[in-house]
Amino acid sequence: MAIPPSAAASRHTPVLRDRCVNLLAPAFEAANARGERAVAIDATLGMGGHSEAILQRFPNLHLIGIDRDTQALTLAGERLEAYADRIDLVHAVYDEIDEVLEDLGLEPQGSVHGVLMDLGVSSLQLDEAERGFAYSYDAPLDMRMDTSRGQSAAEVVNNYSEAELASIIRRWGEEKFSTRIARQIVAARQQAPLLRTGELVEVIRRAVPAAAARTGGHPAKRTFQALRIEVNEELEVLQRAVPAAVDSLAIGGRAVVMSYHSLEDKIVKKVFSTGANSSAPVGFPVELEEHKAELKILTKGTEVPTEAEIQENPRAASARLRAVERIKKRRTS
């Protein structure tokens, strides 16, 4: 059953909400002090919890909310209805920041004061059983964040070769039993296509040794993560999205990114670290202006939720937050 739009606020607790807003706040306040209207992008809008907090705190701010999930856009639109004159909600994937800004009449580079990304699967998608993201519900094997396009998890499971399945389960799920799971999937689909999450869970249970299943959490967790990442091209999108977000920032603008597994965090860390380091060649005697760092790291390593926050919202447990500020114009190559 679909969640009614009016229930979005009660069903969604934004991860590290206050910390995200506090990290972005100095950029918005500085823009206001200069007489500029602050512009924020919530690149993973979801049910709009972070956006609502930003709009409440900064009454002159204009917010652009991006999501590939049309149901999320509907729910967020209802939640943010009171701010309708200050928001643009856009159906797009978050690596399309450049195109979104251009369509709204803004420059893709240097026009934004704050960008927020809350990566991975949303509470909405996990809670909607028929979307097929959760291994705890029996549902159609879909997993598409944008149900209007792209291949489903069922198509991946039933059409990829055994080698391809093993590869994505190992790479995206970091699953040590990937070969055994892929072999079991291929054997099972020869009898009948795997079309439901429950069917896939049973196949995975047969593949994972009982001792590992008892001590390593739910045996399907890593495989479901891998399939979700593959279906939605999440890491490929992220590799394009983080540089686009950083490039969109004005001087003093800030980007805050929350990731939920090591593969995401590695991509974010690389982009932020590259921008925060000098580009001068090794051994170069003088650091020229064009070689100076363009970003400043605002977090020491990654920040994590407090125990109180995890108790309030258990899905926050694996969140890892990084943030940067633009301190110099974008380097040109």
PAPAVEX-541576 format. One record per residue (C-alpha): y, x, z; residue in one letter; residue number from 1. Coordinates in steps of 0.02 Angstrom, whole numbers, plus 32768, in hexadecimal, padded with zeros to 4 digits. Example, Ala and Ser with C-alpha at 12.3 -4.5 7.8 and 13.67 -1.06 7.14 Angstrom:
! residues 2
@Y 7F1F&X 8267&Z 8186&residu A&num 1
@Y 7FCB&X 82AC&Z 8165&residu S&num 2
***
This chain:
! residues 333
@Y 8000&X 8000&Z 8000&residu M&num 1
@Y 80AB&X 8045&Z 7FD0&residu A&num 2
@Y 8125&X 806F&Z 805B&residu I&num 3
@Y 81BA&X 7FF7&Z 8054&residu P&num 4
@Y 825E&X 8052&Z 8033&residu P&num 5
@Y 82A8&X 8017&Z 80D7&residu S&num 6
@Y 8221&X 8075&Z 8134&residu A&num 7
@Y 824D&X 8121&Z 80EE&residu A&num 8
@Y 82B1&X 8159&Z 8184&residu A&num 9
@Y 8230&X 8122&Z 8203&residu S&num 10
@Y 81A0&X 8171&Z 81A3&residu R&num 11
@Y 81F2&X 8219&Z 817F&residu H&num 12
@Y 8222&X 82A1&Z 81FA&residu T&num 13
@Y 827C&X 832E&Z 819C&residu P&num 14
@Y 8237&X 83DB&Z 81C2&residu V&num 15
@Y 82B3&X 844D&Z 821D&residu L&num 16
@Y 833E&X 83D2&Z 81F2&residu R&num 17
@Y 83C3&X 8411&Z 826A&residu D&num 18
@Y 83A2&X 84C8&Z 8245&residu R&num 19
@Y 83AF&X 84A9&Z 8189&residu C&num 20
@Y 8453&X 844C&Z 819C&residu V&num 21
@Y 849A&X 84D0&Z 8211&residu N&num 22
@Y 846E&X 855B&Z 8197&residu L&num 23
@Y 84C4&X 8501&Z 8108&residu L&num 24
@Y 855A&X 84C7&Z 816E&residu A&num 25
@Y 85C8&X 8565&Z 8163&residu P&num 26
@Y 85C7&X 855B&Z 80A5&residu A&num 27
@Y 85FD&X 84A4&Z 80A6&residu F&num 28
@Y 8681&X 84C3&Z 812C&residu E&num 29
@Y 86C9&X 8557&Z 80CB&residu A&num 30
@Y 86D4&X 84ED&Z 802D&residu A&num 31
@Y 8730&X 8466&Z 808E&residu N&num 32
@Y 87A7&X 84E6&Z 80D7&residu A&num 33
@Y 87D2&X 8520&Z 8026&residu R&num 34
@Y 87F6&X 846E&Z 7FF3&residu G&num 35
@Y 8759&X 8462&Z 7F88&residu E&num 36
@Y 86DC&X 83D4&Z 7F8C&residu R&num 37
@Y 8637&X 841E&Z 7FC5&residu A&num 38
@Y 85A2&X 8403&Z 7F52&residu V&num 39
@Y 84EF&X 8408&Z 7F94&residu A&num 40
@Y 8449&X 83FD&Z 7F3B&residu I&num 41
@Y 83AF&X 83B9&Z 7F92&residu D&num 42
@Y 8335&X 83F9&Z 7F10&residu A&num 43
@Y 829F&X 83A4&Z 7F60&residu T&num 44
@Y 82EA&X 8300&Z 7F97&residu L&num 45
@Y 824C&X 82AA&Z 7FD5&residu G&num 46
@Y 827A&X 8217&Z 8043&residu M&num 47
@Y 832A&X 825A&Z 805F&residu G&num 48
@Y 8324&X 828F&Z 8115&residu G&num 49
@Y 837A&X 8337&Z 80FE&residu H&num 50
@Y 83F8&X 82EC&Z 8085&residu S&num 51
@Y 8424&X 8262&Z 80FF&residu E&num 52
@Y 8448&X 82E1&Z 8188&residu A&num 53
@Y 84B7&X 8347&Z 8113&residu I&num 54
@Y 8518&X 82AF&Z 80D6&residu L&num 55
@Y 8532&X 8270&Z 8188&residu Q&num 56
@Y 8578&X 8315&Z 81C4&residu R&num 57
@Y 85E8&X 8339&Z 812E&residu F&num 58
@Y 8645&X 829A&Z 80FB&residu P&num 59
@Y 869A&X 82E7&Z 8062&residu N&num 60
@Y 8601&X 833F&Z 801C&residu L&num 61
@Y 85B1&X 830E&Z 7F75&residu H&num 62
@Y 84F4&X 8319&Z 7F72&residu L&num 63
@Y 847E&X 832A&Z 7EDE&residu I&num 64
@Y 83CD&X 82F6&Z 7F07&residu G&num 65
@Y 8340&X 832D&Z 7E93&residu I&num 66
@Y 828C&X 82F2&Z 7E96&residu D&num 67
@Y 8200&X 82E4&Z 7E17&residu R&num 68
@Y 81B4&X 8252&Z 7E77&residu D&num 69
@Y 8200&X 81AD&Z 7E3F&residu T&num 70
@Y 81C2&X 8153&Z 7EDB&residu Q&num 71
@Y 821A&X 81D4&Z 7F48&residu A&num 72
@Y 82BC&X 81BA&Z 7EE9&residu L&num 73
@Y 82B1&X 80FE&Z 7F07&residu T&num 74
@Y 8290&X 8114&Z 7FC1&residu L&num 75
@Y 8319&X 8197&Z 7FD5&residu A&num 76
@Y 8393&X 812B&Z 7F74&residu G&num 77
@Y 8378&X 809D&Z 7FEF&residu E&num 78
@Y 8389&X 8111&Z 8083&residu R&num 79
@Y 8429&X 815F&Z 8041&residu L&num 80
@Y 8477&X 80BE&Z 8001&residu E&num 81
@Y 850A&X 80CE&Z 8079&residu A&num 82
@Y 853A&X 8170&Z 8020&residu Y&num 83
@Y 8524&X 8130&Z 7F6E&residu A&num 84
@Y 85D3&X 8166&Z 7F39&residu D&num 85
@Y 85AF&X 821B&Z 7F6D&residu R&num 86
@Y 8501&X 8237&Z 7F25&residu I&num 87
@Y 84AA&X 8251&Z 7E80&residu D&num 88
@Y 83EE&X 8239&Z 7E86&residu L&num 89
@Y 8395&X 8286&Z 7DF2&residu V&num 90
@Y 82E2&X 8277&Z 7DB3&residu H&num 91
@Y 82B8&X 832C&Z 7D89&residu A&num 92
@Y 824F&X 83C0&Z 7DBF&residu V&num 93
@Y 82AD&X 8438&Z 7E2F&residu Y&num 94
@Y 82A5&X 84C8&Z 7DB4&residu D&num 95
@Y 831A&X 845F&Z 7D47&residu E&num 96
@Y 83B2&X 847E&Z 7DB5&residu I&num 97
@Y 8414&X 84C7&Z 7D22&residu D&num 98
@Y 83F9&X 842C&Z 7CB7&residu E&num 99
@Y 841F&X 83B6&Z 7D46&residu V&num 100
@Y 84C5&X 840B&Z 7D6B&residu L&num 101
@Y 84F6&X 840E&Z 7CB4&residu E&num 102
@Y 84CD&X 8355&Z 7CA1&residu D&num 103
@Y 853E&X 8330&Z 7D35&residu L&num 104
@Y 85CC&X 8396&Z 7CEB&residu G&num 105
@Y 85BA&X 842C&Z 7D60&residu L&num 106
@Y 85A2&X 84E3&Z 7D39&residu E&num 107
@Y 84EE&X 851E&Z 7D50&residu P&num 108
@Y 852E&X 85BE&Z 7DA0&residu Q&num 109
@Y 85A6&X 85CA&Z 7E32&residu G&num 110
@Y 85CE&X 8511&Z 7E4D&residu S&num 111
@Y 855F&X 84E5&Z 7EE1&residu V&num 112
@Y 857E&X 8507&Z 7F99&residu H&num 113
@Y 84D1&X 84E3&Z 7FDF&residu G&num 114
@Y 841F&X 84CE&Z 7F9F&residu V&num 115
@Y 838C&X 8491&Z 8005&residu L&num 116
@Y 82D5&X 849A&Z 7FD1&residu M&num 117
@Y 8249&X 8450&Z 803B&residu D&num 118
@Y 81AF&X 8483&Z 7FD9&residu L&num 119
@Y 80FF&X 8441&Z 7FCA&residu G&num 120
@Y 80BC&X 8391&Z 7FD9&residu V&num 121
@Y 812B&X 830F&Z 802B&residu S&num 122
@Y 8104&X 8299&Z 80BA&residu S&num 123
@Y 8112&X 8209&Z 8040&residu L&num 124
@Y 808F&X 8253&Z 7FCC&residu Q&num 125
@Y 8017&X 8278&Z 805A&residu L&num 126
@Y 802C&X 81CC&Z 80A7&residu D&num 127
@Y 8012&X 816D&Z 8005&residu E&num 128
@Y 7F54&X 816C&Z 7FFD&residu A&num 129
@Y 7F4C&X 8137&Z 7F47&residu E&num 130
@Y 7FAA&X 81D4&Z 7F10&residu R&num 131
@Y 7F0E&X 823C&Z 7F32&residu G&num 132
@Y 7F61&X 82CE&Z 7F8D&residu F&num 133
@Y 7F01&X 82BD&Z 8030&residu A&num 134
@Y 7E4A&X 82EA&Z 804C&residu Y&num 135
@Y 7E45&X 8272&Z 80DF&residu S&num 136
@Y 7E53&X 81D6&Z 8070&residu Y&num 137
@Y 7DE1&X 819A&Z 7FE4&residu D&num 138
@Y 7E55&X 817C&Z 7F51&residu A&num 139
@Y 7E68&X 819D&Z 7E97&residu P&num 140
@Y 7E6A&X 8259&Z 7E77&residu L&num 141
@Y 7F1C&X 8267&Z 7E37&residu D&num 142
@Y 7F91&X 82DD&Z 7E9A&residu M&num 143
@Y 8021&X 82D4&Z 7E1D&residu R&num 144
@Y 80CC&X 82D9&Z 7E70&residu M&num 145
@Y 8112&X 8289&Z 7DD2&residu D&num 146
@Y 8095&X 8203&Z 7DA1&residu T&num 147
@Y 80ED&X 81E6&Z 7CFC&residu S&num 148
@Y 80B1&X 8287&Z 7CAD&residu R&num 149
@Y 8037&X 8318&Z 7CB5&residu G&num 150
@Y 7F7D&X 8329&Z 7CD6&residu Q&num 151
@Y 7F2D&X 82E2&Z 7D72&residu S&num 152
@Y 7EBB&X 833D&Z 7DEB&residu A&num 153
@Y 7E2A&X 82DB&Z 7DA2&residu A&num 154
@Y 7E4E&X 8325&Z 7CF7&residu E&num 155
@Y 7E51&X 83D4&Z 7D41&residu V&num 156
@Y 7DB0&X 83BA&Z 7DA3&residu V&num 157
@Y 7D51&X 836E&Z 7D10&residu N&num 158
@Y 7D94&X 83D8&Z 7C80&residu N&num 159
@Y 7DB0&X 8489&Z 7CC0&residu Y&num 160
@Y 7D24&X 8505&Z 7CAC&residu S&num 161
@Y 7CC7&X 8546&Z 7D44&residu E&num 162
@Y 7D23&X 85ED&Z 7D35&residu A&num 163
@Y 7DCC&X 8597&Z 7D29&residu E&num 164
@Y 7DA8&X 852A&Z 7DC0&residu L&num 165
@Y 7D6D&X 85BE&Z 7E27&residu A&num 166
@Y 7E0A&X 861E&Z 7DF6&residu S&num 167
@Y 7E88&X 859A&Z 7E29&residu I&num 168
@Y 7E2C&X 8570&Z 7ECB&residu I&num 169
@Y 7E29&X 8629&Z 7EF8&residu R&num 170
@Y 7EDE&X 864E&Z 7EC4&residu R&num 171
@Y 7F39&X 85B0&Z 7EF8&residu W&num 172
@Y 7EC9&X 857E&Z 7F89&residu G&num 173
@Y 7E9C&X 862C&Z 7FC7&residu E&num 174
@Y 7DED&X 85E5&Z 7FDC&residu E&num 175
@Y 7D62&X 8666&Z 7FF5&residu K&num 176
@Y 7CDC&X 85EB&Z 7FBE&residu F&num 177
@Y 7D33&X 85C5&Z 7F19&residu S&num 178
@Y 7CA0&X 85F9&Z 7EAC&residu T&num 179
@Y 7C26&X 858B&Z 7F0C&residu R&num 180
@Y 7C9E&X 84F7&Z 7F08&residu I&num 181
@Y 7CBD&X 8507&Z 7E4D&residu A&num 182
@Y 7C02&X 8511&Z 7E2C&residu R&num 183
@Y 7BE3&X 8473&Z 7E92&residu Q&num 184
@Y 7C70&X 8416&Z 7E3A&residu I&num 185
@Y 7C29&X 843E&Z 7D8E&residu V&num 186
@Y 7B7A&X 840B&Z 7DC3&residu A&num 187
@Y 7BBA&X 8367&Z 7E0C&residu A&num 188
@Y 7C24&X 8336&Z 7D77&residu R&num 189
@Y 7B8F&X 834B&Z 7D03&residu Q&num 190
@Y 7B44&X 82B5&Z 7D5B&residu Q&num 191
@Y 7BE5&X 824F&Z 7D5A&residu A&num 192
@Y 7CA1&X 8274&Z 7D51&residu P&num 193
@Y 7CF5&X 8296&Z 7DF8&residu L&num 194
@Y 7D7E&X 8213&Z 7DFF&residu L&num 195
@Y 7DA0&X 81FA&Z 7EB9&residu R&num 196
@Y 7DD4&X 826C&Z 7F47&residu T&num 197
@Y 7D3F&X 8235&Z 7FB0&residu G&num 198
@Y 7CC7&X 826C&Z 7F29&residu E&num 199
@Y 7D19&X 8317&Z 7F1D&residu L&num 200
@Y 7D19&X 832D&Z 7FDB&residu V&num 201
@Y 7C5D&X 830F&Z 7FE0&residu E&num 202
@Y 7C41&X 8390&Z 7F56&residu V&num 203
@Y 7CA9&X 8410&Z 7FB5&residu I&num 204
@Y 7C4B&X 83EC&Z 8057&residu R&num 205
@Y 7BA7&X 8417&Z 7FFF&residu R&num 206
@Y 7BF1&X 84BA&Z 7FBF&residu A&num 207
@Y 7C3F&X 84FD&Z 8060&residu V&num 208
@Y 7BC4&X 8546&Z 80DF&residu P&num 209
@Y 7BB4&X 84DA&Z 817B&residu A&num 210
@Y 7BE7&X 8568&Z 81EF&residu A&num 211
@Y 7C89&X 8585&Z 818E&residu A&num 212
@Y 7CAF&X 84CA&Z 818D&residu A&num 213
@Y 7C9E&X 84C3&Z 824A&residu R&num 214
@Y 7D1B&X 854E&Z 826A&residu T&num 215
@Y 7D92&X 854F&Z 81D6&residu G&num 216
@Y 7DDF&X 84A2&Z 81D8&residu G&num 217
@Y 7DBA&X 841B&Z 8159&residu H&num 218
@Y 7D50&X 8469&Z 80CE&residu P&num 219
@Y 7DB4&X 8412&Z 8045&residu A&num 220
@Y 7E61&X 8447&Z 8081&residu K&num 221
@Y 7E74&X 84E4&Z 8017&residu R&num 222
@Y 7E28&X 8499&Z 7F7A&residu T&num 223
@Y 7E9A&X 8401&Z 7F84&residu F&num 224
@Y 7F2F&X 8476&Z 7F99&residu Q&num 225
@Y 7EF9&X 84D9&Z 7F01&residu A&num 226
@Y 7EE3&X 843E&Z 7E94&residu L&num 227
@Y 7F8D&X 83F9&Z 7ECA&residu R&num 228
@Y 7FE3&X 849D&Z 7E9F&residu I&num 229
@Y 7F8B&X 84A5&Z 7DF6&residu E&num 230
@Y 7FAD&X 83EF&Z 7DC8&residu V&num 231
@Y 8067&X 83FD&Z 7DF1&residu N&num 232
@Y 807D&X 84B3&Z 7DB8&residu E&num 233
@Y 80D0&X 84CF&Z 7E60&residu E&num 234
@Y 80D5&X 858C&Z 7E64&residu L&num 235
@Y 810D&X 859D&Z 7DAF&residu E&num 236
@Y 8197&X 8520&Z 7DD2&residu V&num 237
@Y 81C9&X 857B&Z 7E72&residu L&num 238
@Y 81D6&X 8622&Z 7E17&residu Q&num 239
@Y 825A&X 85D3&Z 7DA7&residu R&num 240
@Y 82AC&X 8564&Z 7E2A&residu A&num 241
@Y 82DC&X 85E4&Z 7EAF&residu V&num 242
@Y 833E&X 8653&Z 7E37&residu P&num 243
@Y 8392&X 85B9&Z 7DEE&residu A&num 244
@Y 83C4&X 857F&Z 7E9C&residu A&num 245
@Y 840B&X 862A&Z 7EC9&residu V&num 246
@Y 8469&X 8634&Z 7E23&residu D&num 247
@Y 84B9&X 858A&Z 7E41&residu S&num 248
@Y 850E&X 85C5&Z 7EE2&residu L&num 249
@Y 85C7&X 85E6&Z 7EEF&residu A&num 250
@Y 8602&X 867B&Z 7F55&residu I&num 251
@Y 85DD&X 864C&Z 800A&residu G&num 252
@Y 855D&X 85CC&Z 7FD1&residu G&num 253
@Y 84B6&X 85C6&Z 802B&residu R&num 254
@Y 8402&X 85A1&Z 7FFC&residu A&num 255
@Y 837F&X 856A&Z 807B&residu V&num 256
@Y 82C8&X 8562&Z 804A&residu V&num 257
@Y 8234&X 8525&Z 80B1&residu M&num 258
@Y 8186&X 8554&Z 8076&residu S&num 259
@Y 80DD&X 8524&Z 80BB&residu Y&num 260
@Y 8063&X 85A9&Z 8081&residu H&num 261
@Y 8066&X 8663&Z 805C&residu S&num 262
@Y 8069&X 8652&Z 7F9F&residu L&num 263
@Y 810B&X 85EE&Z 7FA3&residu E&num 264
@Y 815B&X 865E&Z 8026&residu D&num 265
@Y 8132&X 86FA&Z 7FC2&residu K&num 266
@Y 8193&X 86B7&Z 7F2C&residu I&num 267
@Y 8229&X 8685&Z 7F95&residu V&num 268
@Y 822B&X 872B&Z 7FF2&residu K&num 269
@Y 8227&X 878F&Z 7F50&residu K&num 270
@Y 82BC&X 8735&Z 7F03&residu V&num 271
@Y 8323&X 873E&Z 7FA2&residu F&num 272
@Y 82F9&X 87F4&Z 7FC2&residu S&num 273
@Y 8322&X 8828&Z 7F10&residu T&num 274
@Y 83CC&X 87D7&Z 7F1B&residu G&num 275
@Y 83EF&X 8823&Z 7FC6&residu A&num 276
@Y 83CC&X 88D6&Z 7F8E&residu N&num 277
@Y 8432&X 894F&Z 7F27&residu S&num 278
@Y 83FE&X 895A&Z 7E71&residu S&num 279
@Y 843A&X 8A0E&Z 7E62&residu A&num 280
@Y 83B7&X 8A82&Z 7E16&residu P&num 281
@Y 8358&X 8AED&Z 7E93&residu V&num 282
@Y 83B9&X 8B8E&Z 7EB2&residu G&num 283
@Y 8459&X 8B4A&Z 7E65&residu F&num 284
@Y 84E6&X 8BA7&Z 7EC1&residu P&num 285
@Y 8562&X 8B17&Z 7ECD&residu V&num 286
@Y 8541&X 8A5D&Z 7EDF&residu E&num 287
@Y 85AD&X 8A08&Z 7E5C&residu L&num 288
@Y 85F3&X 895C&Z 7E78&residu E&num 289
@Y 8578&X 890E&Z 7DFE&residu E&num 290
@Y 84E8&X 8958&Z 7E61&residu H&num 291
@Y 851A&X 890F&Z 7F09&residu K&num 292
@Y 84B1&X 8887&Z 7F59&residu A&num 293
@Y 84E0&X 87D7&Z 7F27&residu E&num 294
@Y 8486&X 877F&Z 7FB7&residu L&num 295
@Y 8484&X 878F&Z 8074&residu K&num 296
@Y 83E6&X 8762&Z 80D2&residu I&num 297
@Y 840E&X 86E5&Z 815D&residu L&num 298
@Y 8364&X 86DD&Z 81B1&residu T&num 299
@Y 8303&X 8769&Z 8203&residu K&num 300
@Y 825E&X 875D&Z 81A7&residu G&num 301
@Y 8229&X 86A8&Z 81A7&residu T&num 302
@Y 825D&X 8627&Z 8227&residu E&num 303
@Y 81DB&X 85AB&Z 8268&residu V&num 304
@Y 81E4&X 8504&Z 82C3&residu P&num 305
@Y 81E5&X 84FE&Z 8380&residu T&num 306
@Y 8152&X 84B6&Z 83DF&residu E&num 307
@Y 81BA&X 841B&Z 8403&residu A&num 308
@Y 81DC&X 8402&Z 834A&residu E&num 309
@Y 8124&X 8415&Z 8321&residu I&num 310
@Y 80F5&X 8395&Z 83A5&residu Q&num 311
@Y 8172&X 831C&Z 835B&residu E&num 312
@Y 813C&X 833F&Z 82A9&residu N&num 313
@Y 8091&X 8396&Z 829A&residu P&num 314
@Y 80AA&X 83B1&Z 81DF&residu R&num 315
@Y 8133&X 842D&Z 820A&residu A&num 316
@Y 80B5&X 84A6&Z 8256&residu A&num 317
@Y 80A1&X 8513&Z 81BC&residu S&num 318
@Y 8159&X 8511&Z 8187&residu A&num 319
@Y 81AD&X 85B7&Z 8166&residu R&num 320
@Y 8269&X 85BA&Z 814A&residu L&num 321
@Y 82D2&X 863C&Z 80EE&residu R&num 322
@Y 838C&X 8636&Z 80C6&residu A&num 323
@Y 840C&X 869D&Z 8066&residu V&num 324
@Y 84C6&X 869C&Z 8043&residu E&num 325
@Y 8517&X 86D2&Z 7F9F&residu R&num 326
@Y 8592&X 875E&Z 7FC3&residu I&num 327
@Y 85B4&X 879B&Z 7F13&residu K&num 328
@Y 85B7&X 8754&Z 7E64&residu K&num 329
@Y 8512&X 874B&Z 7E07&residu R&num 330
@Y 84DC&X 87EB&Z 7DB3&residu R&num 331
@Y 84DD&X 87E8&Z 7CF6&residu T&num 332
@Y 845D&X 8846&Z 7C91&residu S&num 333
***
